[in-house]
Amino acid sequence: MQDWEVIQETTNDAAKLGRVACDLWNVLKKSNISPMNLSPETLKWVGQHDKEDQERLRRERKNGVEESIKQRALSKLDQDERKALGL
């Protein structure tokens, strides 16, 4: 196996583990189990994950609003206007 293949496989494994951890955290949040039973390292990961998730959701909402505005504006253009704009 080439070095780049090892790196790619390791990256894929890390991404899978991140998704697993995220799924487990989401299940835990919906349960009655206290997160205080988690290790300090896990609590740190959870805090960072929640912060990044909130930022991602904010960006997605913003992009969704901007895309909606863009689509409404484009829907008002006729074929000649679209052609003039290269659309």
DOKE-112164 format. One record per residue (C-alpha): residue in one letter; x, z, y; residue number from 1. Coordinates in nm, 3 decimals. Each point is the difference from the previous one (the first is absolute). Layout:
N
{vexro: A | xx: X | zz: Z | yy: Y | fimar: NUM}
...
//
This chain:
87
{vexro: M | xx: 0.000 | zz: 0.000 | yy: 0.000 | fimar: 1}
{vexro: Q | xx: 0.133 | zz: -0.096 | yy: 0.343 | fimar: 2}
{vexro: D | xx: 0.039 | zz: 0.259 | yy: 0.277 | fimar: 3}
{vexro: W | xx: -0.279 | zz: -0.158 | yy: 0.204 | fimar: 4}
{vexro: E | xx: -0.231 | zz: 0.018 | yy: -0.303 | fimar: 5}
{vexro: V | xx: 0.071 | zz: 0.371 | yy: -0.039 | fimar: 6}
{vexro: I | xx: -0.069 | zz: 0.053 | yy: 0.370 | fimar: 7}
{vexro: Q | xx: -0.325 | zz: -0.198 | yy: -0.022 | fimar: 8}
{vexro: E | xx: -0.114 | zz: 0.193 | yy: -0.308 | fimar: 9}
{vexro: T | xx: 0.086 | zz: 0.332 | yy: 0.162 | fimar: 10}
{vexro: T | xx: -0.188 | zz: -0.100 | yy: 0.315 | fimar: 11}
{vexro: N | xx: -0.304 | zz: -0.099 | yy: -0.205 | fimar: 12}
{vexro: D | xx: 0.013 | zz: 0.329 | yy: -0.191 | fimar: 13}
{vexro: A | xx: 0.025 | zz: 0.196 | yy: 0.326 | fimar: 14}
{vexro: A | xx: -0.302 | zz: -0.186 | yy: 0.142 | fimar: 15}
{vexro: K | xx: -0.201 | zz: 0.075 | yy: -0.315 | fimar: 16}
{vexro: L | xx: 0.093 | zz: 0.368 | yy: 0.017 | fimar: 17}
{vexro: G | xx: -0.104 | zz: 0.010 | yy: 0.366 | fimar: 18}
{vexro: R | xx: -0.340 | zz: -0.147 | yy: -0.088 | fimar: 19}
{vexro: V | xx: -0.041 | zz: 0.252 | yy: -0.284 | fimar: 20}
{vexro: A | xx: 0.090 | zz: 0.289 | yy: 0.231 | fimar: 21}
{vexro: C | xx: -0.245 | zz: -0.130 | yy: 0.262 | fimar: 22}
{vexro: D | xx: -0.279 | zz: -0.029 | yy: -0.257 | fimar: 23}
{vexro: L | xx: 0.066 | zz: 0.351 | yy: -0.130 | fimar: 24}
{vexro: W | xx: 0.007 | zz: 0.141 | yy: 0.354 | fimar: 25}
{vexro: N | xx: -0.334 | zz: -0.166 | yy: 0.078 | fimar: 26}
{vexro: V | xx: -0.153 | zz: 0.154 | yy: -0.314 | fimar: 27}
{vexro: L | xx: 0.146 | zz: 0.340 | yy: 0.086 | fimar: 28}
{vexro: K | xx: -0.139 | zz: -0.015 | yy: 0.356 | fimar: 29}
{vexro: K | xx: -0.351 | zz: -0.054 | yy: -0.144 | fimar: 30}
{vexro: S | xx: 0.032 | zz: 0.288 | yy: -0.247 | fimar: 31}
{vexro: N | xx: -0.016 | zz: 0.374 | yy: 0.048 | fimar: 32}
{vexro: I | xx: 0.364 | zz: 0.042 | yy: -0.097 | fimar: 33}
{vexro: S | xx: 0.216 | zz: 0.151 | yy: 0.272 | fimar: 34}
{vexro: P | xx: 0.291 | zz: -0.222 | yy: 0.108 | fimar: 35}
{vexro: M | xx: 0.194 | zz: 0.320 | yy: 0.069 | fimar: 36}
{vexro: N | xx: 0.086 | zz: 0.002 | yy: -0.372 | fimar: 37}
{vexro: L | xx: 0.213 | zz: -0.310 | yy: 0.058 | fimar: 38}
{vexro: S | xx: 0.376 | zz: 0.011 | yy: 0.042 | fimar: 39}
{vexro: P | xx: 0.149 | zz: -0.007 | yy: 0.351 | fimar: 40}
{vexro: E | xx: 0.133 | zz: -0.352 | yy: -0.068 | fimar: 41}
{vexro: T | xx: -0.346 | zz: -0.121 | yy: -0.099 | fimar: 42}
{vexro: L | xx: -0.161 | zz: 0.163 | yy: 0.302 | fimar: 43}
{vexro: K | xx: 0.257 | zz: -0.173 | yy: 0.221 | fimar: 44}
{vexro: W | xx: -0.079 | zz: -0.335 | yy: -0.167 | fimar: 45}
{vexro: V | xx: -0.373 | zz: 0.060 | yy: 0.039 | fimar: 46}
{vexro: G | xx: 0.038 | zz: 0.077 | yy: 0.370 | fimar: 47}
{vexro: Q | xx: 0.205 | zz: -0.313 | yy: 0.060 | fimar: 48}
{vexro: H | xx: -0.236 | zz: -0.209 | yy: -0.213 | fimar: 49}
{vexro: D | xx: -0.307 | zz: 0.120 | yy: 0.190 | fimar: 50}
{vexro: K | xx: 0.172 | zz: -0.070 | yy: 0.332 | fimar: 51}
{vexro: E | xx: 0.094 | zz: -0.353 | yy: -0.110 | fimar: 52}
{vexro: D | xx: -0.349 | zz: -0.058 | yy: -0.141 | fimar: 53}
{vexro: Q | xx: -0.161 | zz: 0.100 | yy: 0.330 | fimar: 54}
{vexro: E | xx: 0.231 | zz: -0.236 | yy: 0.189 | fimar: 55}
{vexro: R | xx: -0.074 | zz: -0.285 | yy: -0.244 | fimar: 56}
{vexro: L | xx: -0.376 | zz: 0.056 | yy: 0.034 | fimar: 57}
{vexro: R | xx: 0.032 | zz: 0.004 | yy: 0.381 | fimar: 58}
{vexro: R | xx: 0.189 | zz: -0.330 | yy: -0.009 | fimar: 59}
{vexro: E | xx: -0.251 | zz: -0.154 | yy: -0.239 | fimar: 60}
{vexro: R | xx: -0.292 | zz: 0.105 | yy: 0.220 | fimar: 61}
{vexro: K | xx: 0.177 | zz: -0.136 | yy: 0.309 | fimar: 62}
{vexro: N | xx: 0.087 | zz: -0.327 | yy: -0.174 | fimar: 63}
{vexro: G | xx: -0.354 | zz: -0.026 | yy: -0.135 | fimar: 64}
{vexro: V | xx: -0.144 | zz: 0.040 | yy: 0.349 | fimar: 65}
{vexro: E | xx: 0.245 | zz: -0.253 | yy: 0.143 | fimar: 66}
{vexro: E | xx: -0.074 | zz: -0.245 | yy: -0.283 | fimar: 67}
{vexro: S | xx: -0.374 | zz: 0.042 | yy: 0.059 | fimar: 68}
{vexro: I | xx: 0.042 | zz: -0.074 | yy: 0.371 | fimar: 69}
{vexro: K | xx: 0.218 | zz: -0.301 | yy: -0.082 | fimar: 70}
{vexro: Q | xx: -0.255 | zz: -0.137 | yy: -0.249 | fimar: 71}
{vexro: R | xx: -0.287 | zz: 0.041 | yy: 0.248 | fimar: 72}
{vexro: A | xx: 0.201 | zz: -0.184 | yy: 0.267 | fimar: 73}
{vexro: L | xx: 0.096 | zz: -0.279 | yy: -0.238 | fimar: 74}
{vexro: S | xx: -0.358 | zz: -0.041 | yy: -0.117 | fimar: 75}
{vexro: K | xx: -0.097 | zz: -0.095 | yy: 0.356 | fimar: 76}
{vexro: L | xx: 0.240 | zz: -0.297 | yy: 0.007 | fimar: 77}
{vexro: D | xx: -0.121 | zz: -0.348 | yy: -0.080 | fimar: 78}
{vexro: Q | xx: 0.202 | zz: -0.249 | yy: -0.207 | fimar: 79}
{vexro: D | xx: 0.171 | zz: -0.157 | yy: 0.302 | fimar: 80}
{vexro: E | xx: 0.107 | zz: 0.339 | yy: 0.134 | fimar: 81}
{vexro: R | xx: 0.132 | zz: 0.100 | yy: -0.342 | fimar: 82}
{vexro: K | xx: 0.190 | zz: -0.326 | yy: -0.026 | fimar: 83}
{vexro: A | xx: 0.148 | zz: 0.048 | yy: 0.348 | fimar: 84}
{vexro: L | xx: 0.124 | zz: 0.343 | yy: -0.106 | fimar: 85}
{vexro: G | xx: 0.142 | zz: -0.132 | yy: -0.324 | fimar: 86}
{vexro: L | xx: -0.244 | zz: 0.190 | yy: -0.219 | fimar: 87}
//
